[in-house]
Amino acid sequence: MVAVSAEIKRGSAELAILALLAEQPLYGYEIAKRIERETHGALRFTVASLYPTLYRLEKRGWVKASWQASRSGRRRRYYRLTPEGKKQLVPLRAQWRLFFRALDRLAGVARA
């Protein structure tokens, strides 16, 4: 499998995180694992690389974090999508859709 470059991954991290959090609140490690699993390994983020994005999203008010105890009793910082984040996800998805269509017209990536 061809690995996705770091530059492309960085740009897609916000969309990936917001899309997952639209389904349910998750903690950092769980976000990283879900992205890897649901993309069949094409996108992989370390927890350390995800946290700066999570903090940016939190600063913008798109996600909210809270400490919660897990089943094991361990405290984890869970992130959930805010109403503002939900609003931002719609145009973000549209922008990526437009980007992929344009890239396909230019480079034929859907047929690659």
C-alpha positions in Angstrom: 0.0 0.0 0.0 1.2 3.5 -0.8 1.6 5.7 2.3 -0.2 9.0 2.5 2.3 11.9 2.9 2.5 13.9 6.1 1.4 17.1 4.3 -1.8 15.5 3.0 -2.5 13.9 6.3 -2.1 17.2 8.2 -4.7 18.8 5.9 -7.2 15.9 6.3 -6.8 15.6 10.1 -9.5 18.2 10.9 -12.1 16.6 8.7 -11.3 13.1 10.0 -11.5 14.1 13.6 -14.7 16.1 13.2 -16.4 13.4 11.2 -15.6 10.8 13.9 -16.8 13.1 16.7 -20.0 13.7 14.8 -20.8 10.0 15.6 -19.8 10.0 19.3 -17.4 11.4 21.8 -13.9 9.8 21.8 -10.6 10.2 23.5 -7.3 10.9 21.6 -6.0 7.3 21.4 -9.4 6.1 20.3 -9.6 8.8 17.6 -6.2 7.7 16.2 -7.1 4.0 16.2 -10.5 4.6 14.5 -8.9 6.7 11.8 -6.4 4.0 11.1 -9.0 1.2 11.2 -11.7 3.0 9.1 -9.2 4.0 6.4 -7.7 0.5 6.3 -4.3 1.9 7.4 -4.1 4.6 4.7 -4.2 7.3 7.3 -2.3 6.9 10.5 -1.8 9.5 13.2 0.1 9.2 16.4 -1.6 10.6 19.4 1.1 13.2 19.7 0.4 14.4 16.2 -3.4 14.5 16.8 -3.4 16.6 20.0 -2.3 19.9 18.4 -5.2 19.6 16.0 -7.6 18.7 18.8 -6.4 21.8 20.8 -6.9 24.0 17.7 -10.4 22.6 17.2 -11.1 23.2 20.9 -9.8 26.8 20.7 -12.1 27.5 17.8 -15.0 26.1 19.8 -15.6 23.2 17.3 -14.9 20.5 19.9 -15.2 20.4 23.7 -13.1 18.3 25.9 -13.9 16.9 29.3 -12.3 14.4 31.7 -14.2 11.2 32.3 -13.5 7.9 34.0 -13.3 5.0 31.7 -14.6 1.5 32.5 -11.2 0.6 34.0 -11.4 3.7 36.2 -8.7 5.5 34.3 -9.4 9.2 33.6 -9.4 10.1 29.9 -10.0 13.4 28.1 -13.0 12.8 25.8 -13.7 15.2 22.9 -17.2 15.8 21.5 -18.4 17.9 18.7 -20.0 21.2 19.6 -23.0 22.7 17.7 -20.5 25.1 16.1 -18.3 22.1 15.1 -21.4 20.4 13.6 -22.0 23.6 11.5 -18.4 23.7 10.4 -18.4 20.1 9.3 -20.9 20.7 6.5 -18.8 23.2 4.5 -15.6 21.4 5.3 -17.0 18.2 3.7 -18.1 20.3 0.7 -14.7 21.9 0.4 -13.0 18.4 0.4 -15.5 17.0 -2.0 -14.8 20.0 -4.4 -11.0 19.5 -3.9 -11.2 15.8 -4.8 -13.4 16.4 -7.8 -11.0 19.0 -9.1 -8.0 16.8 -8.5 -9.8 13.9 -10.3 -10.4 16.2 -13.3 -6.8 17.3 -13.3 -5.0 14.0 -12.5 -7.6 11.2 -12.9 -7.1 10.1 -9.3 -10.5 8.2 -9.2 -9.2 6.0 -12.1 -5.7 5.5 -10.7 
